[in-house]
Amino acid sequence: MSGLKPEKEISTKSEKKTSPESGKPGGVSEKDKKVARDLVKLKHVETQVQKATGLSAVLKEKSKQETDAKEKLSEDAFAAISAISESKRLFLQRIQIVVNQSRVPLAKPPLREAEFRELMTDLVKRDIVNLQFVTTEGLGPREVYSLTEKGKELLE
């Protein structure tokens, strides 16, 4: 080797620096040794959730309302909405027949007329279905239900 010298001599002096009983570096005692968490001082930083503004806020609110409406509807309400969706308008008695037929496979007793009227008035209050009164020959005024845009969206 013509002119190259090693930068440091390789020696076995590092073996002498460890203490024989613990195997730890000889010059440092356990009391002098500091853990990383002792060396670092943390500062508390307040964080805030950024509020959505503009179009994103409107879309977020709309999606929240849709999920709330879907979660709160019962199986009977969905059966009534799907029965109305098959035709444009249905009489109350026809909707009641379809809903009660959907309850038979589930071994549930059929809904009475008072319970069913409560269900339909709840759907009207939520603006899912529209209520109209139609006069028929020989039977007098009867209730007819049709879906609103919100009701159509719930079925999708």
C-alpha positions as CSV (number, residue, x, y, z in Angstrom):
1,M,0.0,0.0,0.0
2,S,1.7,2.9,-1.3
3,G,0.7,6.1,0.6
4,L,-2.5,5.1,2.3
5,K,-2.6,5.3,6.0
6,P,-5.5,4.3,8.2
7,E,-7.3,7.3,9.8
8,K,-7.5,5.5,13.1
9,E,-5.7,2.6,14.4
10,I,-7.9,-0.3,15.1
11,S,-7.5,-1.3,18.7
12,T,-9.1,-3.3,21.3
13,K,-9.3,-0.5,23.8
14,S,-13.1,-0.3,23.5
15,E,-13.3,-3.6,25.3
16,K,-11.6,-2.1,28.3
17,K,-14.2,0.8,28.6
18,T,-17.1,-1.6,29.6
19,S,-17.3,-2.6,33.2
20,P,-17.1,-6.3,33.8
21,E,-20.0,-6.8,36.1
22,S,-22.8,-4.9,34.1
23,G,-21.6,-4.9,30.5
24,K,-22.5,-1.1,30.3
25,P,-20.1,1.7,29.3
26,G,-17.6,2.2,32.1
27,G,-17.7,6.0,32.4
28,V,-21.5,6.4,32.8
29,S,-23.4,5.3,35.9
30,E,-27.1,4.5,35.8
31,K,-28.0,7.7,37.8
32,D,-26.1,9.9,35.3
33,K,-27.8,8.3,32.3
34,K,-30.9,10.2,31.1
35,V,-33.8,8.9,29.2
36,A,-34.9,10.7,26.1
37,R,-38.2,11.8,27.7
38,D,-36.2,13.6,30.4
39,L,-34.3,15.5,27.8
40,V,-37.3,16.7,25.8
41,K,-39.8,19.3,27.1
42,L,-43.2,19.0,25.4
43,K,-45.5,22.0,25.0
44,H,-49.3,21.6,25.0
45,V,-50.8,22.8,21.8
46,E,-54.5,23.6,21.5
47,T,-56.1,22.1,18.4
48,Q,-59.5,23.0,16.9
49,V,-61.6,21.3,14.4
50,Q,-61.9,23.3,11.2
51,K,-65.5,24.1,10.3
52,A,-66.8,23.4,6.8
53,T,-67.9,26.5,4.9
54,G,-69.8,27.1,1.8
55,L,-70.7,24.3,-0.5
56,S,-69.0,21.6,1.6
57,A,-71.1,22.7,4.7
58,V,-74.3,22.4,2.7
59,L,-73.4,18.9,1.3
60,K,-72.3,17.7,4.8
61,E,-75.6,18.9,6.3
62,K,-77.6,17.3,3.5
63,S,-75.9,13.9,3.9
64,K,-76.4,14.0,7.6
65,Q,-80.1,14.6,7.2
66,E,-80.4,11.8,4.7
67,T,-78.6,9.3,7.0
68,D,-80.7,10.4,10.0
69,A,-83.9,9.9,8.0
70,K,-82.9,6.4,6.8
71,E,-81.8,5.3,10.3
72,K,-85.1,6.3,11.9
73,L,-87.5,4.6,9.5
74,S,-88.9,1.3,10.5
75,E,-89.3,-1.8,8.3
76,D,-93.0,-1.0,8.1
77,A,-92.3,2.5,6.9
78,F,-89.9,1.2,4.2
79,A,-92.6,-1.3,3.1
80,A,-95.2,1.5,2.8
81,I,-92.8,3.7,0.8
82,S,-91.9,0.8,-1.5
83,A,-95.6,0.0,-2.0
84,I,-96.3,3.5,-3.0
85,S,-93.3,3.7,-5.3
86,E,-94.6,0.8,-7.4
87,S,-97.6,2.9,-8.5
88,K,-97.9,6.7,-8.5
89,R,-100.7,6.9,-5.9
90,L,-102.3,4.4,-3.6
91,F,-105.3,4.3,-1.3
92,L,-104.6,3.9,2.4
93,Q,-106.2,0.4,2.5
94,R,-104.1,-0.9,-0.4
95,I,-100.9,0.3,1.3
96,Q,-102.0,-1.3,4.6
97,I,-102.6,-4.7,2.8
98,V,-99.1,-4.6,1.3
99,V,-97.4,-3.7,4.6
100,N,-99.3,-6.4,6.5
101,Q,-98.4,-9.0,3.8
102,S,-94.7,-8.0,4.3
103,R,-95.1,-8.7,8.0
104,V,-96.4,-12.3,7.6
105,P,-93.0,-13.9,6.7
106,L,-91.5,-12.2,9.8
107,A,-94.2,-13.8,12.0
108,K,-95.4,-10.4,13.2
109,P,-99.0,-9.7,13.8
110,P,-100.7,-7.4,11.2
111,L,-100.9,-3.7,12.0
112,R,-104.3,-2.4,13.1
113,E,-105.8,0.6,11.2
114,A,-105.0,3.0,14.1
115,E,-101.4,1.9,14.2
116,F,-101.1,2.1,10.5
117,R,-102.6,5.6,10.4
118,E,-100.0,6.7,13.0
119,L,-97.2,5.3,10.7
120,M,-98.6,7.2,7.7
121,T,-99.1,10.5,9.5
122,D,-95.4,10.2,10.7
123,L,-94.3,9.8,7.1
124,V,-96.4,12.8,6.1
125,K,-94.9,14.9,8.8
126,R,-91.4,13.9,7.7
127,D,-92.4,15.0,4.1
128,I,-91.7,11.6,2.7
129,V,-95.3,11.0,1.4
130,N,-98.1,13.4,0.4
131,L,-101.7,12.9,1.6
132,Q,-104.6,13.8,-0.7
133,F,-108.3,13.3,-0.3
134,V,-110.2,11.9,-3.3
135,T,-113.9,11.5,-3.5
136,T,-115.0,8.2,-5.1
137,E,-118.5,7.3,-6.3
138,G,-120.4,5.4,-3.6
139,L,-117.6,5.3,-1.1
140,G,-117.1,9.1,-0.3
141,P,-113.8,10.7,0.4
142,R,-110.8,8.4,0.7
143,E,-107.1,9.0,1.6
144,V,-104.6,8.7,-1.3
145,Y,-100.8,8.8,-0.7
146,S,-98.0,9.6,-3.2
147,L,-94.3,9.8,-2.8
148,T,-92.4,13.1,-2.5
149,E,-88.9,13.7,-3.9
150,K,-87.5,13.0,-0.5
151,G,-89.3,9.7,-0.4
152,K,-88.0,8.7,-3.8
153,E,-84.4,9.6,-2.7
154,L,-84.8,7.3,0.4
155,L,-85.6,4.3,-1.8
156,E,-82.4,4.8,-3.9
